[in-house]
Amino acid sequence: MAGKTTADKPTSTAIIVPQTVASGTKFIKVELNGNTYNYTLPTEKTFESGHSYSFTLNLTKGLEVNLLSEKINPWTEGTPVEETIENEEVKFRNVTIAGTLSTLINETDKYSITALKVNGNLNGTDIRVLREMAGRNHENDATNGKLIYLDLSEANIVSGGDAYYSSITTEANTMGDVMFQGCNLQNIILPESVTTLKNGVFVGNPITSITIPVNVSEIGDAFAYMPKLYEISVDADNQKYIVEDGCLFRKDKTELICFPPAKYAKTYSVPNSVTTIRANAFNLANIEEIIIPDNIKTIDRYTFSQSSRLKSVTLPNSITRIGQNAFERCSNLTSITLPNSITQIERCAFQYCSNLTSITLPTNESFTTIENGIFSFCINLTSITIGSNITAIKPGGFEGCSKLKEVHCLGTTPPTADVSSFWGIPSDAVLYVPKGSKAAYEEATIWKDFATIVEE
C-alpha cells in the first residue's frame, strides 16, 4: 500500500483481500517530499473480512517509520482503510540508572509527549513517571498526560524504587499487577526481556493489539477489561504460548487464556483439547454463542463478565462449579441450562443479567446453598425453582428481582433465608410449596412474609 501526503495529515486508503501477511513484509509505502519510506511488519498479521484497519505511523528524524497505533473496527459501507503519519517524532530516553527517568523529562514534556521510546533499566519510580505521562498517577488519579504510544522493547524492568501503584513495586523482568491500569495507552511494545505478565496489567487501556515477546513464560489475567483489544500475537519463537483463531492458549492448547474482547464471533466453540478456561478469559467478549466441551469442570471467576452480546451458553454435564461473578452483567443472556452436575455456584455469578427470565437450579444433594447475590438485580427474572436440596439462601440471593412473580420451593422444610434474600421482589409474588408443607412455610422467618403461599 502507498501513502500520499498532504500538508496537514497525510493519509491513504486501500482495499485488502483477506490474507495473512508474513513478518518482515514491507507493508506500507510512504512517499514524502519526493522520498520513499517503508513500514515493515514486525510480526505476521492476518487481515480478516468484515473489518477496517487504521494505522497511525510516525516518521522519525532518523527516517524510520514506526507504528504509533492500530485500530480495528467492524466494516461499514464507505469505511476506509487509513494510514496516517503523524508529524511529531517519537521521543527517546535512555535510562542508565534505574529510577532516574524523571530527570530526563522536564515537566512540560512530561505532560505533552504522545510517543516515547525508553531504553535501559526501569524500576517502580520510572514506571510511576510513565503512568503519569499516560494519564494516571500512582494513586490512579487522572493526570494531564497525553502519552499513547510506548516502546519498551529495549528496556528492562528491574526491582526496587517507589511503588508505581498503591503499594505495588516492580519485580525483575515482570509486567506487574495493574502496572498501567487506567492509563490511556493505545499502543505498547513490551520489553524483549520480560518473562511474566501479571494480573490486570493494562486494565482500561484502549490498546487494540499486543504482541507477547519471546521470553514470556507466565501470563496471569493480564488482558482483563481491555474493551478495544482486537488482536493478540505471540513471537514465533515463544515456547509457552500460541494464538489460534485469534484466541490465546498455552502451547499445548489445554488452557484458554484470552479471547480478545473486540474480536466479533457469532459462535465460538472452545477446542476439545482445552481442560481449563482462565478467569476473565471471555470478559467483555463480543460473542453471541459459546459452546464449551465436556472436559471442562469449572467456569472460573469473571470468565464471561460483562459479555453484553452473549445470548447463549452451552454448559456440559462435566461442570461442577461456577465461579464468582462468572456471568455478571451478561445483559443479553435470556436463559441458561445449569447441568445437574453443578455442586457450587459462587456469589454474584449471574448478578445484573437483566434479560434472564427463568432458571432451574441443580437438584443434586451436594448443591445446598444459594450464595450471596447470585441472581441479584436480574430485573426480568419472572420465575425460579429452588430444589429440595437447598438448605440456605444467603443475603441478596434474589435481591432487586423486580419482576419475580413465582418462587417454586420443592423442599418440605423451608431453607434458611436472610432478610435481604428477596428484597425488592413484587409484593404480590406467589410462593409455591409441596403439598402438606404450607404451614411450615407460613411459620418460617422470611417465607412467612409472602402474601400468597400455594401448595402444588
N, C-alpha and C positions, 0 to 999 in steps of 0.2 A: 504494500500500500504506500502511496506517496502523499505527502502533506504539502500543500501550498500555503504560503504565509500571507498574512495581512499585517498592517502596521499595528493593529490593536491586539488581536487574539488569533493567531494562526490556527486554522482548522482544516480538516478534510474529512470526507466520508467515503465509505466503500461498502459493498455487499460481499460477504464471505460465504462460500459454500461450507456447510458444516464439516469439520475436519479436525484432526489432531496435528498440530504443528510442532516439529521437533525443537528441542532446546538448541540454542546456537544459531537459529534461523534469523537472518536479517529481515525483520518483520515489518517495520515501518520506516520508510524513507522520508527524510525531511530535507526540503530544499529551502535554503535561507541565504539571501544576499549573494546568489549565484553559486553557493557551495552546497554540497550534498552530504547529509549525515544519516546514520542508520541507528535505529533502535533494535537491538538483538535480544531475542527471548532468552532469559536466563534458565528457564526450565520448560519442559514440554507443556503445551497448553492445548486444551480441547475447546473448540467452538461448537456450541450446540444450536440447533434450530430453535426459533421462537424467542430469541433473546437479542438484545442490543448491547454492544460493548463500547464503553467510553474510556479512552486512555488520556491521562494528563502527563505530559512529558516535560523535561527540563533540559535545556542545552547549557551546559556549564561553560565557564570561561576556558576550561581545558578542552572544550569542543567535544565533550562526551554527552550522549543522550541518555538521561536517566528517567526511570518511571517514578512519577510522584504519586499517582493514584490510579486505580482502575475501578470502574463501576459497571455492574452487570444488572440489567433491568429486563423485565418481560417486554417482548417486542410489541409495539403498537403501530398501526398504519402510519407511515411517514417518519418513523423514528430513525434517525441517522446513526451510523457508526462513526464516532468522532474521535480524532486525536487532537490534543491541544498541547502546545509547547508554551509553558509559562516563561515570561521574560526574567523572572527572578531566579538567581542561581541557588543551588544547594549549598548552604554554608557548611564549613568544615571546621571541626575542632579535634585536636589530638591531646588526650589527657594522659600525660606522662606519669603523674602521681594521682592515685585514686583519691577522690574527694575534692579535687580542685577544679572541676568543670565550671563552677560559679565564677572563678577568677578569670576565665577565658571568654566570658559573655557578659557584656555590660547590661545594665538594666533596660536600656532602650531596645537592644537586640533581643533580650530575653523574652519580651512580650510582642515582638514583631516578626521574628523568624518563622517562616512557614515550612521550610525544608532544611533538614540538618543531617549531616553525617558525622558520627563520633567514633573515633578510634581510641584505643588504649584501655586502661583498667578503670572500671566504674564500680563504685560501691554505693551504699544506700544514700549518701549525701548527694552524689551525682544523679541518681535516679529521682531523688526529690526535686532537683532542679528541672530535669526533663519533664516530670509531671506538671510542674508549674508552667513550663513553656507550652505544654499540651492541654492546658485548661483546668487543671485541678491541683491543689496543694496536698500536703501530706495528711491533712485532716479531711480531705475530699471536698473542700470548699472550692467554688469556682474562682478561676483567675482570668486575667485578660489574655492569656497565652493563645497564640494562633498556630502553633506547630501542628501540622497534619501529616507530614512525611518524615519518618525517622529511619535512618540507615545505621544499624548497629552491627553490620556484617563483620567488621574487623575489630569490634570491641570485645572485651572480656568482662563478665560480671564476676566481681570478687566480693568476699565477705568483709564486713566492717562498715564504719561510717554511721551516720544518723539513720533513724527509722525513716523509710520512704513513705509509709502509710501506717497511720496509727502507731503501733509499737513494732511493726514488722521490719526487720532488717534483711539485707541481702545475704545470700549464700553463694558460694563459688559455683560458677557455670550453671546458674539456675535463674530462670524467669520466675520470680517468686509469687506467692499468693497475692492476688489483686494488685499486681505491680503497676498497671496502668488503668485500673478501674476508674470509670467515669470520665476518662480523657477524650479528646477529640481526634485521635489519630485515625487517618483514613488508609494509611499505608505504612507498614513497618517491615523492615528486613531484620530478621533475628540474627544474633551472633552465631558465627560458624562454630564457635567453641561451646555453645550451650548444650547441656546434656539433659536438662529437666525443665519441663513446663508444668508449673503447679496449678492451683485452682484459681479460676476467675481472673486470669492474667489481664484479659482485655475486656472485661465486662463493660457493656455500654458503648464501646468504641464503634464508630461507623466504618470499620475495616471490611472491605469486600472480598479480599483474597489474602491468603497467607501461605508461606512455604515453610515446612518443617525441615530444619537443617540435618545434615548427615549424621551428626553425633548424638542426636536426641534419642535417649533410651527409655525415658519415663515421661508420660503425659498424664496429668491429673484432669480435672474438669476445666481445662484451660480455655475452652471456647464457649463457655456458658454465657447466654444472654448477649449474643452479638447479632443483632437483628439484620444487619446488612451483609453478613458473611455468606458469600455465594460459593466460593471455591477454596478448597484446601488441597495443597500439593505437598509431596514428600520428595526430598532429594533421592535420586535414583539409587544411591549407594547406602541409604539408611537401612540398617539391618533389623529394625524392630517394627516399622510401620509401613503400611501401604494405603493407597486410595483406590477404591473400585466403585464405579458408578457414582462418583462424587462423594462417597462416604469414607470416613477414616476408620481403619481397622488396625488391630495388631497384625503382624506379618502373616501369622497362621490363620487369620480370619476367624478366630474363636471369640474375639471381643470386638464389639462395635462401639466406637468411641464417640463419633460425632457425625450427624447428618447436617450439613450447613443450612442454617435457618432460612436463608434467602433463595435456596435452590428449590424449585417447584417440582412436585411429583403428584400426579393424581392418585397413584397407588404405589406403595413401596413394600416389597416382600423382603424381610430380613433373611439373609442367606442361611441355609440349613446348617452350615458349619459353625454358626455363632452359638455359643453357650452362655455368654454374658453380654448384656446391654448396659453400657455405662450410665450412671446417674447423669442427668442433663443431656443425654445423647440426642434427644429429639425436642428439646425445649425450643419454643418459638417456631417449630417446624412448619414448612409451607407444603404440607402433605394432607390429602383428603382421607386416604385409607391406608392403614398399616396392617400387614399380616405378619404374625410372629410365629416362628416354628415351634414344634412341640418339645424341643430340648431346652427351652428357656424356663427357668424355675422362678425367677424374681423380676418384677418390674420395679426398678430401683427408684430412689427419691428423685423427684422433679424430672423424671425421664421424659414426659410429654408436656411438661408445664407450659402453659400459655400458647399451646399449638392451636390457634384460633380457627384454622381451616379444617382441623381434624373432625371428620364426621363418623368414622367407623374404625374400630379396632377389633381384630380377631385375636382373642386370647386362647391359647391351647390349654388342654387339661393338665399340662405339666406345671402350670403356675401355682405356687404355694403362697407367695407374698407379694403384696402391692405396697410400695414404699410411700413415705411421707410426701404429700403434695404431688404425687406422680402424675395426676391428670388435672391439676388445678387450672382453672380458667380456660379449659378447652370449650370455648363458648359455642361451638357448632356440634359438639357431641350430643346426639339426641338419645342414644341408648347404648348400652354395653351389656354383654352377657358375661357374668362372672362365673367361671368354672367352679364346680363344687370341690375342686382340689385345693382351693384357697383356704388357708388357715389363719391368715393375718392380713388385715388392711390397716395401714398406719394412718395417723392423724392427717386430716385435711386432704385426703387422697383425691376427692372429687369436688373440693371446695370451689364455688363460683362456676360450676358447669351450668351455665344459665339456660341451656336448651335441653338439658336432661329431663325427660318426662316421667320415666318409670325405671325401676331397677328391682331385681330379685337377688337377695344376698345368699351366699353359700349356706348350706344346711348341714354341713358335716360337723361332727361332735367337737372338733378341735377349734372351730371358729366360734368363739363365745362372746366376743366384745366388739361393740361398735365404738371405735375410738373417737377422741375429740375432733369435732368439726368435720367429720368425713364428708358429709353432704351439706355442710352449711352454705346457705345462700345459693342453693340450686333453685332459683326462683320459679322455674317451670315444672319442678317435680310435683306430680299430682298424686302418686301412689307409691307406697313402699311396703314390701313384705318382709317381716322380721321372723326368722325361723325359730323353731323351738329350742335350738341350740344356743341362742343368745341369752346370756345371763346378766349383761350390763350394757347400758348406753351411757357413754361418757358425756361430759359437758359439750354443748354445741353440736351434738351429733347431727341434728336436723334444724339447727337454728337458722332463721331467716328464710325458710322454705315457704314462701308466702302463698303458694297455691296447693300445698299439700292437703288434700281433702280426704284421703283414705290411708289409714295405717292398719295393716293386717299383721297381727301378732299370732304366731302359731303355737306359742308355748302356753301351757295351762297355768304356769307360775309366772307372774309378771316380772320382767327383768328389772333390776335396779336402774334408776334414771336420775339425772341431775335436773335441778330447776331450770337450767338453760338448754336441756336436751331438745326441747321442742319450742323454744322461744320464737315468737313471730309467725307461727303457723296459724291458719284461719281458725277463728273461734268456733266455726261450725264443722271442723274436721271430725270425721267419724272413725272411731276405733273399733275394729273387728277382732273378736277373740274367739277361741274354741268354745264349743258347747260345754256348759257347766262351769265355766271359769269367770263369768261376768262379775260375780260377787267379789272374787279375789281382786280383780282389776279396779272395781269401784272403791275398794278399801286401800289400794296401794298408792303410796306417795307418787305424785306426778300423774299417774294414769287416771286417778280419780278426777282430775281436772278436765278430762274430755267430757263435753256436754252430752255426747251421744256414744254409747257403747252397745255394740250389737254382736250377739253370738252368731257364728256361722259354722 
